[in-house]
Amino acid sequence: MLQAHRPSIGAEELEEVRKVFETGWLGMGSQVIEFENMVKDYLGVRNVVAVNTGSTALHIALDAHGVGPGDEVITPSLTFCAGIQGIISLGAIPVFCEVDPDTLNIDLDDMAKRMTPRTKAIMPVHYCGYACDMDRLLGIAHEKDVVVIEDAAHAFGSTYKGKKIGSIGDAACFSFDPIKNFTCGEGGAVTLSDDSMADRIRKKRALGITRDSWQRQKKAQSWYYEVVTQGYRYHMSNINAAIGIAQLRKLEKFIEKRKEIAERYNAAFKGVKGIKILKWELREMAPFMYILRVNGDRRDEMMDFLASKGVASGVHYIPNHLQPFFSKYATELPATEKVWKEIVTLPLFYDMTDDDVELVIRAVKEFFGC
Ligand SMILES: Cc1ncc(COP(=O)(O)O)c(C=O)c1O
């Protein structure tokens, strides 16, 4: 079975991890700092705070920006549940909004309608790496003093009007889990330009301690520390950072290959009756996943057919307002409820061969009788 996602890892990652083993310092230390600096240079942003997952990046960013009990946070329902859990764990209320069915990004008109005096933050998702309309989004939010915490889990390497995602808004949260554009094994980061907010997030990721153990061991009285704020144990480890360092060196070729595959899919599926290609501008995208819309009620039938041909596929995502635990936040979202039944995720990863791509194209076309 051809998998839908797979990391591309090997000797270079092992070599970087070996170096960490040699130092004996497995937790947060020099590799994490090196990794943060690499991300900083790549994105062109003032601050990068590396954490242990994309989920914790979202949680800590919301928390540091003061999201708390009773606050409303607007976010699309059609996304992964990570951000929603972060909102709820702070006692805040997720306000689900629609996506644009053509791009699967946040519907800004619907978002604006759902803003109230209790709206504290907006959490848009750059779906599959396609950037939201950040100029308009930031304009609407900032006019009402609402902070924008971008869920950029899918979007490392993508640009908006030529600027890297992660260098534009108030704060962006990335995921480096095993299937993302590049991986740390597990990992995440918050990127932001505001130095004092970055400092708050750095303290929060280390249990509110002024100096983490890596900083302390370089100083006299290395045993001394102070807890100055509420916090979490969310830091990235040297082992995960080492994997990320090796992966970042390969990022450009990863992105090029992903784009190439997405372009081949687009060309092959253009004009096939029964499917819709999303209106993504691939030029600006580091595509994390490739998604098609299947007309009518044939999505599940198509997934079964693909499986019978040896091609795995997926659905990203089941809308959160339909999840049992989030049902008390359910609201009317007709566009989301229609589109989620149409979407199917096809295989897209760096190590796919030409034959793999052909296999997917042939299987999809065969299903639609062409
Ligand atoms: C949109 C979105 N946000 C957040 C996350 C959470 O990232 P992580 O898996 O690193 O916790 C994911 C993970 O897939 C995601 O797809």
PDBQT file of the ligand as one rigid body, heavy atoms in Angstrom, charges set to zero:
ROOT
HETATM    1  C1  LIG A 401      -3.705  22.313  11.612  1.00  0.00    +0.000 C 
HETATM    2  C2  LIG A 401      -2.907  21.659  12.690  1.00  0.00    +0.000 A 
HETATM    3  N1  LIG A 401      -2.697  22.331  13.828  1.00  0.00    +0.000 NA
HETATM    4  C3  LIG A 401      -1.974  21.817  14.839  1.00  0.00    +0.000 A 
HETATM    5  C4  LIG A 401      -1.420  20.565  14.740  1.00  0.00    +0.000 A 
HETATM    6  C5  LIG A 401      -0.685  20.010  15.913  1.00  0.00    +0.000 C 
HETATM    7  O1  LIG A 401       0.653  19.746  15.645  1.00  0.00    +0.000 OA
HETATM    8  P1  LIG A 401       1.421  18.572  16.456  1.00  0.00    +0.000 P 
HETATM    9  O2  LIG A 401       1.025  17.283  15.826  1.00  0.00    +0.000 OA
HETATM   10  O3  LIG A 401       2.861  18.887  16.216  1.00  0.00    +0.000 OA
HETATM   11  O4  LIG A 401       1.033  18.687  17.869  1.00  0.00    +0.000 OA
HETATM   12  C6  LIG A 401      -1.590  19.826  13.564  1.00  0.00    +0.000 A 
HETATM   13  C7  LIG A 401      -1.013  18.488  13.449  1.00  0.00    +0.000 C 
HETATM   14  O5  LIG A 401      -1.165  17.788  12.494  1.00  0.00    +0.000 OA
HETATM   15  C8  LIG A 401      -2.360  20.379  12.522  1.00  0.00    +0.000 A 
HETATM   16  O6  LIG A 401      -2.591  19.714  11.391  1.00  0.00    +0.000 OA
ENDROOT
TORSDOF 0
